Amino acid sequence: MPRYFFDTYDGDVLVPDDEGQELEDLEAATAIAQEELPHMARDGLPDGDQRTFIVSVRDEAGQVVLRAALSLVVEYPSAMADRR
């Protein structure tokens, strides 16, 4: 079974995956990457109102075979209207 590595980036910190996971195929790796994004975003926005979370999936050769991203934006529409 191929091994895939899931490197994460939250806009500030890159966390490389040194262990990886043996998975059946790229489709299984895609599912894991997509599941990880909401967990990363759940911690909120420590430095502002906008952040993009990224999971890069590498194969055993070190090639990035998939990149999944989730952008989280917090807006305050009523506050913007009050400024007019």
Secondary structure, DSSP 8 states (H G I E B T S, - for coil): --EEEEEEE-SS-EE--SS-EE-SSHHHHHHHHHHHHHHHHTT--TTSSEEEEEEEEE-TTS-EEEEEEEEEE---HHHHHHT-
